[in-house]
Amino acid sequence: MIGEILCVGTELLLGDIVNTNAAFLSRQLAQLGIGVYHQTVVGDNPARLKQAVEEALDCSDLVIMTGGLGPTYDDITKEVTAAALGLPLVWNETAYERMQSYFARTGRVLTENNKKQAMAPEGSVVFQNDNGTAPGFAVERDGKTAILLPGPPSEMEPMFLRQVRPFLEGKTGLTFQSRTVHLFGIGESAAESILRDVMEAAQNPTVAPYAKTGEVQIRVTAAAENAEEAQKLLAPTVEKVCAMMDGYVYGVDVDSLQKAAISALKQAGLTAATAESLTGGGVSRRLTEVPGASAVFLGGVCSYTDEVKRRLLGVKEETLKAFGAVSAETALEMARGIRERTGADIGVSTTGVAGPDPSEGKPVGTVFVAVSCGWFEQVLPLQLARGTGNERERVRILSENHAIHSILQAVWKKEEGEKHAKDI
Amino acid sequence: MIGEILCVGTELLLGDIVNTNAAFLSRQLAQLGIGVYHQTVVGDNPARLKQAVEEALDCSDLVIMTGGLGPTYDDITKEVTAAALGLPLVWNETAYERMQSYFARTGRVLTENNKKQAMAPEGSVVFQNDNGTAPGFAVERDGKTAILLPGPPSEMEPMFLRQVRPFLEGKTGLTFQSRTVHLFGIGESAAESILRDVMEAAQNPTVAPYAKTGEVQIRVTAAAENAEEAQKLLAPTVEKVCAMMDGYVYGVDVDSLQKAAISALKQAGLTAATAESLTGGGVSRRLTEVPGASAVFLGGVCSYTDEVKRRLLGVKEETLKAFGAVSAETALEMARGIRERTGADIGVSTTGVAGPDPSEGKPVGTVFVAVSCGWFEQVLPLQLARGTGNERERVRILSENHAIHSILQAVWKKEEGEKHAKDI
């Protein structure tokens, strides 16, 4: 099946917003085994929209549109699509009832304008909008399917995941399930070269890598008649990937380093605290992104000067004098200091040179990440710059990653020790 | 002039990366007075790319392409564009020399493969790539202009700003200059309703609003024969917008709240420190984004528990008991505490309920932001939730904004006081 993504909105053509919908939908369709050859963006202009819809329906079996379902006169996606399919636009009672319940729930008043949003091409399937007013629709004719979704990602994404995806699975007769193996400490190309044979041989499930700053994820996707069968297909490949990437895997389906760290702390009944220099609070910012982090994350200090390192973390003046603020010795005293001062089980610290200029004679990218707990201490000396200009943000994010990963390592060490003690 | 943006890359169609290039280029073209009716994404498939290039050249005066200029066999943008324009692909010595100097500068070796990157459609203008290997090109035929740029934003964006933009200004005979008025504390629609008449009447310069989470920017853009004339045209409108938005303006061309705050601190010779609860280090993370922040930002404490609020910030147990951690009283003691403990001139604090669940019987979105200095103290009681589901991230970002804005307010108060003293 060939799909096309058509996003409608003048704000996209003006560059006021970035088109995350196209990326989200493309990725979803790829997971469903639906090939995407084109993504197109057009404005609210009826003639150009009509041409784009007709061309898309001409080239593809499935056209997914976002935007232009609002209540105002320049929201014309439904009108144009109905015309292109040769279908009348009719009142859709299901859509209207669902809109009414949304308005009732959020305590708002449904206006005459909103009634336009309950009109749909004849024969449409309605997708309920849990996060906004405009319902989505799917309509089929002559083997072509058009799916119309609201523009705001906060409305479109949950609607797709909960309703459109099962609808598409129903059409293909297949259910797709994915599991993601999360790696840390290895680059995308190195991971690919280890997994190349597996990736090339894989048919069902498929194996594909995704990279983001300092992290690589391996996604394993299986298609089967039902979820249970798909999960059965997934298990051996996920196990194989984990075994091949041993030493780099920090979790399966864990979402992010910070989520994995908070979960690991909760499961182990441990608490953590942070002492940050070059990351400036980024580590604690990310840990507290996770709802419920307060159960295991106590807090931290951002020490951006030597004096704050001394006053709030107890780093010794001699240490700063002898080794500098950017040193393994200072990193370790910071990690120990925050642990003592907060009473946390695990203290983690970062110090380094984010740039743009060198500091203490140390080049940009020189970073030390330390972790301290009763059962484990470690300082990582790192060089995180690539030498390609302004890397401040990249060096900071990579340092955050290493600090959060160090928390995971500390929890694992504790668990290893306990397992070892039990074995004896 | 009508422009079209055509991005080439299978990684876009798979949704592996978000198409920020289309948004960047659209915004740039809008500023240059060039209308964009279509953005299109196609993969590395020769037949579909050929069709897309031909259609784009057919509909538009100017086609800007990104991606597919690399050294490998599946990089075919130049080949396809040359064919569509009926031009041969020829060796471009200028491009080759510039590539050689880039390789020499970065200490890398130019391979046989890379020579492909020095081929260009006959008659092309070359754009040097300061951040990668692939040069960009512009080629004109029969009143149509095709511009080919590398795909990575880190290469494309500087190339566009430094070379392509002047090239396009040369074609239109006009230079465009913009100034941006930064607002805080007012929503986009409220700002628009104040400025509607000005926006509608404005021809040259034009006046347009841009919104991001909790901030609004008003961009004023003028076209003239040269930069000096354009700046002359801009000045009275910028002044008028500032006067009309009095009380909300925190700067002109200041980039971001955090950059404005760091600049203001530097100029006033003042230092700041942070005490953060619900923002979890986000305020310090943003302040330290700004290179050179260490001159005026000393550090901070992230106090995610009552105990850390007491131990590291000196918040009184009675205060926490009587009013709770989410209260004006606690916020003020946090701001005072961090100021005393770091010796900073200005202490700023955040405490509140980010969600997803209420806390201390206070609803999600209840936030207090305090600032404390020798000449000024203030606590802002805020309600930042909209009641539309998971707002944790939004509530945190808005709280960060208020905290950073409070630093600016503290600096302004000091300056007002000094001006007042001088006047007496």
Interface residues (C-beta under 8 A of the other chain):
Chain A: L12 L13 L14 G15 D16 I17 V18 N19 T20 A22 A23 F24 L25 S26 R27 Q28 L29 A30 V36 Y37 H38 Q39 T40 V41 V42 G43 N45 R48 A52 T106 N131 S154 Y210 A273 T274 E276 L278 T279 G280 G281 G282 V283 S284 R285 L287 T288 E289 P291 A293 S294 F297 L298 G299 G300 V301 C302 S303 Y304 T305 E307 V308 R311 L312 R341 T342 G343 G355 P356 D357 G387 T388 G389 R392 E393
Chain B: L12 L13 L14 G15 D16 I17 V18 N19 T20 A22 A23 F24 L25 S26 R27 Q28 L29 A30 V36 Y37 H38 Q39 T40 V41 V42 G43 N45 R48 A52 T106 N131 Y210 A273 T274 E276 L278 T279 G280 G281 G282 V283 S284 R285 L287 T288 E289 P291 A293 S294 F297 L298 G299 G300 V301 C302 S303 Y304 T305 E307 V308 R311 L312 R341 T342 G343 G355 P356 D357 G387 T388 G389 R392 E393
